[in-house]
Amino acid sequence: MKKTVLLLCLTLSATPLMAQTPTPASSGDSPAVLFDKAQKLFDEKHYQEARTSLSELVAEHPMESFVPRARLLLANLEEDFTSATARFQMLAGEYEGSPEGAEAQKDLADRYYLADKYDEAAASYQDYIEQYPKSPDLPEIRYWLASAYLAQDQNDNAIKQFQKVLDDSKDSPWAAKCRVGLGNAYFKKGRYDQAEQQYLKILQDDPAYDELNSVYLKLGETYELEKKDRQAYASYQSLLDRYPKALEVEEAQGRMAALAKTHPDYALAAEGDTPTPGPAPRATVAAAPAATVIEAAASATATPALSPVPGVTPTLVVKAEDAPVSLAASGMPLAFHVQIGVFTQTVYVTKAEKSVKTLGYEPFVVSAKSDSSPYTYYKVRVGQYAARAEAEKTAKKLSRSLKQKVIVVEDQSN
């Protein structure tokens, strides 16, 4: 198991104490009853009281059967990234082979993924697979493992893991997500015909999939790159017709307008080409926390509107010398950003924003939530780039200027 804990600039913050919330302390209750009350406090998000009660129970009753679960809850209540991952690593090793050990290993991987530490996340998910090969959670674990690979441009590894879920667990609720992930991996590899087949298969086999809006957008983008402009226009039109309030609509409208300039007849006769669920060719393929939600964080300097659904790229302000390479030739959105840090307190978000503003960059903030953590993570980023190499240049400049390591991250939808 990978034991290195990378430092991430996250800080502890005290959750405001709810004065009216009763604590579970009661001399007349058994330890098990007290634990149930502490668990309830955690579930109701009274984290300060839950932390106090759980700490007392573990200290006073170290041999009780609830102690492993109590220690897991305490690890989840660690807001500091370094402390949390250290606790999860310790628990994963101490309770290896038990349900608590499996949960600790998953929580460790999820925490790395949430913080965009994709290399560490991938290693931790792989450890889970090796240690718990019969776990019912394997489809989810493989989905996030594949997603971590995808974020690192390890597209072949991602394809292998996505396909493994589809081969072994086709009835899993994670299968549809893996189908989309498979399409995205082929898209990134430039194998647009196979990406197209995966997106079409989602429309055919999973008409109730809850992110079809993003599928229609990606299918349209794929058609454009295949020079199938009519089908691309029809796919965007399907998005507008079926999901008129989706966050991808603005992007689709812009693409339709560009296509209509070249093909003015499309606006008059696109509906007949609208892709609908039906027979789709099968792809020939080579042998991925409750879902993370990305959204705009409330911040005075956070200018873009970032989507909780894949497919929407924000509009940012960057220094002229660091402007992204144009993708006019392909028409595809820009995908890479430079991440300054990840925080759990807005006071540190503001500090990070100010530090990069003094260097002439315009920062923006996204937030990430996961069922594996009770806290929201705020990610301070700058720039928007067509290629990782361009983003890496800015990352090196900022690392030197800020005297701290910054990383390049990629929009998972592109």
N, C-alpha and C positions, 0 to 999 in steps of 0.2 A: 504494500500500500504506500502511496506517495505520502511522505511525512513532512515535506517542506511546507511551511505556512508562510505565504507571501503577505507582506504588510500592505494593507489598503487603508487609505486615510479615512477611516470611519471613527466616530467618536461616540462615547457613551452619553446618553441624555436621560434624565430622570423623567418618567412618565408622571404627569401631574397626579397627585394623590386625590382620590375621590373621597372627600370628607364624609359623605353620607353612606359610603359603601362599607358594610360590616365585614370584619375579618373573620376567618373561620376558627380563630382561637377559642377554645372552650374546654375547660378542664373535664367536663362531663362526657366529651366525645371520644370515641376510640380513634387511634391513629388512621385507620382506614377511612373513617367518616371525615376526619380532618383533611385527608388527601382529596377525597371527593369534593369537598368544599373549595379547596385550593384549585383543583381542576376546573371547577365551575367559574371561579374568579378569572382564570386564564381564558376560558372560552368566552366570557363576557367582556374581555379586554381590560380588566382591572389589573394591569400588569404589575404595578408596584406592590399591591397587596398579595398577588399571587407569588411574586418573587420572595417576599418576606416569609409567607406561610410555608412555601416549599423548602426554602433554606432551613427553616426551623425543624421541619419534619425530617429532612434527610439527616440533620445533625443529631436529633434526639432519638430517631428510630432507624438506624442504619441497616438493620437486618430485615426490615419489613419488605414484603413482596412488591409493594408499590414503588420502592426506591429507584429502580432503573427508569421507570416512567417519569418519576419526579425529576430525576437528573436530566432526562431528555427535555422536559419542559423548561428547566432552568437554562439549558444550553440554548434553546430557542429564544429565551428572554435576554440573552446576551446581545446587546445592540452593537458592541464593538466587533468588527469583522474578525480581527485576529483572535480575540478571546473566544468567539463563537466557534470558529473553525478548529481551534485547539481543543475545545470541549468535545466537539463532534468526533474528531479523530480519536480522542481518548476513549470515548464511549463505544465507538465502532470497534475498536480493538478489544476493549474489556468485555463487551457483550457479543463478540463475534459468534455467529451461529444461532443467535436468538432473535426474536422479533424486534427487541430494542436495538440490537446491533445493526440489523438491517435498516431500521428507521434512521439511526444515527448516520449510517453510510449514505443513505439517500439524502438526508438533510445536509450533510457535508457537501455533496455534489451539487445540490440545488443552490446552496449558498454561494458556491464558487460561480455557478452559472449566472445567478442573479447579479453578481458583481462583475460580469463580463470577463472572468478569469477562465477562459474556455479550455485552455490546456489542462489546468488543474481539474476543471469540471469533468472533462473527458476521461482523465485518469481515474477519477473517483467513481464515475459511472461504470467504467470498465472493471474496477475492483468489485463493485456490487455484483455485476454479472458473473464474475468468477467465483465469488463467495456464496451467491444465492441463485444458482442456476435453475432452480425450480420455483422461484418466486412468482406469484401471480402478477407482480408489478413489472415484470420484464418488458412488456410492450411499451410502457411509459418510460422506463429507464433507457431502452434502446432509442426511443424517439428523441430524448434529450441528448443522449450520446451522439446520435447522428446530427442533431442541431449544433452541438458543440463543434463537431468536425466541420460542418458546413460553414460556421463562422470563422474557421481558420483556413478556409479554402482547401481543406482535405476532402474534396468532393467525392472521390472514389470510396473513401472510408464511409462517408455519409450515405452514399448510395447503398453500400453493403448493409448498413444497419437499418435503413428505411425498408429495404427489400426484405430483410430478415423478419421484420414485424408483419409485413404483408404475406409472407410465405407461411409463417407459423401461427399468426394470430389474426387472420383476416376478419374475424368477427369482433375484434377488440374495438372499443371506442377510439383507440389511437390509430387505427388503420387508415382512416380517412386523412388524418393529419400527416401520416407517413406518405400517403399518396401525393399530397401537395408538396411535402418536403422532397420527395423523389423528383417531382417535376421541377422544383426550384434548383435542385442539384444538377439536373441535366441542362437546365437553362444556363447556369453558371459555367458549365463546361462547353457551351456553344452547341450542344446537341439538341437543337430546337425541335426537330421532328419528334424526338422521344419526350421532350418536355410537353409538347402539344398533346401527345397521346395520354400522358398522365392526367393533364388538366381535363381533357375530354372524358376520361374514364370517371373522374369525380362527378361530372355532370350526369353521366349515365347511371352510375351505381349508387351515388349518395346525394340524391336531390334534396335531402333534408340537412345536409352539411351546413353548419352554422356560419361558415365564412365563404360561401359561394361568391359573394361580392368580390373578394380578393382574387378568387379563382378566375372570374371573368376578366379582371384587369390583367392578370398575368397571362391568360390565354391571348388576350388582345396584343399584348406586348410581344408574345412569341410569334403570333401571326405576322406582325409587322416585320420582325427580323427574318421571317421566311419569305418576305415579299408577297404575302397574301393579304393585301390591303383591304379587300372587300370583307373577308372574314374577320379581320381585325376590327373594322368599323362596326360590323354586326355584333361582335363580342362586347364592345364598349356600349353599344345601344342596348344590349341585353342587361348590362349592369344598370344603366339609367332607368330602363323600364321596370325592372324588378326590385331594385334597391335605390329608389330616388333620393333617400336620405343618407346613404352610405358615405363614409368619408372618402372613398375612392372616386366619387362622382366628379369632383373638380378635375382630377387627373384625367379621367376618361373623356370629359368634355373637351379638354385641351387637345388631346390626341385626335379626337374626332374632327375638331376644327382644322387641325393640320392636314388630316387626310382629305377633308372636304375641299381644301384649296386645290389639291391635285386631282381629285375625283368629285366634282360637284354633283354628279348624279347619285352618289352614295346617300346623300341626305334624303333623296326621294324614294329610294328603293332598297333600304337596308333591312327592313323588317323580315323579308322573306329569307334572309340569310342568317337570322338570329340563331345561334347555336342552342339547341335544346337537348335534354336527356334523350339518348338513343344509342344505337350501336356505335361503338368506337373501336378502332383497331387496338389490339393489344401491343404493348411495347415489348421490345426485346431488351432485357436489362442485364447488367452485370450483377455475376453473383459476388428519439428524443422524448419540478415544483408544480403542483397544479399550475396551469398555464400562466406564464408571466404576462402581465399586462403592461404595455408601455403607453404612457399618455403624457400630455403637456403638464409640466410642473408649474405651480403658481409662483411667478418670479417677475420682478420688475423688468428684468432684461431678457426674459425668455420670449423671443419674438415669434418663433415658428409655431404652427399648430401641428403637433405630432400625433399620429394616429394610433389608437389601440388595436387597429386592424391592419394586417400587412398590406403594403401596396402604395402608401402615400408617403411622399418625400417632402420634407419641409423646405421652405425658402429661407435662406440664411443670408446674413451680411458678413462678408469676410474681407480681409485686406486684399487690395488689388494684386499684390505680388504673390498672394497665396490663393488666388482664385482657382477653382477647380478646372481641370481639363475639360474641354467641351465634349459632350456626347452627341453633338448634333447629327453626326453620321448615322448613329444607331437610333437616336430618339429616346434612349433609355434614361431613367432617372439616375441621379448621382447616389452613391451608396456608402461612401466611407466618411468617417468623422474621427477627429482626435479627441480623446476623452482625458480630461484633466484629473478627475477624481470622482469617487462615489462616496456619498455622505448620507447620514441619517438625521442631521440637524440643519435647518435652513440657515443658521448663522454661519456655518462653515461653507455652505453653498455660496452665500453672498461674498465671503472672503475669497473663495476661489474665483468667482466671477470678476471681482475687482482686480485680482492679480493678473488675469489674462487681458483685461481691458487696458491696463497700464502698458501692456506690450503691443497694443493696437489691434487686438482681436475682439470680435463681437461674440460673446458666449451665448449658449442656449442651454436649457435644462430639460431633461426628461426624467420621469419617475418610473420606478418599477416596483411591482408588488407581486407577492407569491404566497400561496397558502403555506409554504414551508417556513415563512418568517412573519412575525407579527408587525414588522416595521416596513416603512416605505423607504426605498433607496433612491436618492437623488443623484443624477449623473450630469456633471458639468462637461459640456463638449463645445468644440469650435469646428468651423469649417464643414465643407461638403465637397467630396472629391469623387472623380470618376474612377480612379485607380488607386489601389493600396499604396503604390510607390509614391504617389504625390502626397498622400496623407502622411506617410512615414517621414518625408522631408520636414513637414511642419512639426511632427511629433519630436523629431530630433532637436529642432530649434527650441521648442518649448521646454523640453527636458533640460537643455542647457540653461535657458534663461530662468526657469523656475527652480532649478536644482532639485528636481524630483522626477521620477519616472512617469511618463504619460504613455498611453497606449492608443493604438488605432482600432476602431470598432467598425463593424459593417452592419448596415441595415439588414436584418434577417430576411426581409421580403424580396431583396434584389440579388 
